[in-house]
Amino acid sequence: MLDMTACQYDQESAYTVRVSNAAFLPSEGEIRVRLEGAGKIGERFVSIVAIRDLSILEHLDPIIDWTRQQVEQRFTGKSYQLSYRVYNNNGITDDHDAVHIRIPNEACVVVEGIAETEQLAEELTMMGAQLLAYAPSITEKAGRALPTLAFDGLLSAPPAYQWTINHSLTVEDPLELFKLYMLTVE
């Protein structure tokens, strides 16, 4: 079996991680084969929105909720995922680690839309990003925020995947699940 208890993970480059200290141990009793897999959930677009308008920043959570509702009304019956990641004074910390200070003077919101087709993913991401500037029932300066909200279109991203299987299977022979081919080349 593969014992990963003492594994160490080291970042080698932006795209590579070295995994060391795994140990192969002789198996006693039943043999289990680990099965892992991922499946495509959809096409993806991303938008990066920079906000420097205090009337938006002090109400950012309700504004994001409002934009979600508007997108839901527009795309009723469609399958999609829309997420907002806010980076500002506590953008990358957990709440229990956060140092709560005044409203930040700026924020970056990453809007990510995932849907079955590129067209739908693009359209919902565009709407989700643009609506951050228009929250008429929340900010007193509704519709005026565009000069202090930087939005410059969308970025096409690789398709989105999620784990579809993470399981282990008991087998009699560790190779019974795998086809082996032998080819002699002269």
Secondary structure, DSSP 8 states (H G I E B T S, - for coil): -EE-TT-EEEE-SSS-EEEE--EE----SSEEEEEEEEEEEEEEEEEEEEE--HHHHTTHHHHHHHHHHHHHHHTTT--EEEEEEEESTTTTS-TTT----S--S-EEEEEEEEESSHHHHHHHHHHHHHGGG--TTT-TTTT--GGGEEE---EEEEEEEEEEEEEEEEESSTTTTS--------
